[in-house]
Amino acid sequence: MNQIDAIIVDIQKMFAKQPNTIYEVRVVDQIYSKKVNIFFEYYKIGKATHSQQIARLDSK
């Protein structure tokens, strides 16, 4: 299993179908540190966003 497969498994574990909930996977490329951060974010409509870092990878 490579890193991408492990990240997909982590996302599937966190994804729980809830009514009126928006789910996002955010990929952030940090050009100066040459890293890529992957975050799992979710929020209910009208509520604050919850964000959790899933992985930090070296960019190529």
N, C-alpha and C positions, 0 to 999 in steps of 0.2 A: 504494500500500500504506500503510495507516495504522499507528499504533503497535501496536494490538492484533494485527494480522496479523503484524507483525514479531516480536512476542513469541511468538506461536504457532509461527512458523518456528524461532525459537531453541530453544524447548522441544522441538520435534520433532528437532532436531539432537542434543540432549543425551540424549534418551530412547533407551536401548539395552536391549533385552530381555535381562536376565540372570536366571538362576535364583535364587530366594530373595532377590530384591531388591525393596524397596518404594520407589516413586516418589511424590513429592508436589509440588504447586505451592502455595506458601504466599503469601497476599496479606496484607500488613500495612498497616493504615491508621494513619498517624501524625497524630493529630488536631491536635497543636500546631504542627507544621511544615507541615501541609496537603499532605502527600505520601503516595503509595501505593507501597510497595516490593513487588516480586514476586520470590520466591526459588524456585529449583528445588532440591529436596532429594531425596537418595536414600541408602539404607543397606541393607546386607545384614543378615539376621537375626543378631543377636548382635554386631554391629559398630557402630562409631561412625557418626553421621550426617554426610554431606557436604552442605554448603549453598553455593549460588552465587547471587549476586544477578543477576537477569536485567534488571530495569528499575526505574526510579524515575519515577513519573508524578505530575503535579500532580492533587490531588483537587479535586472540584468541589463 
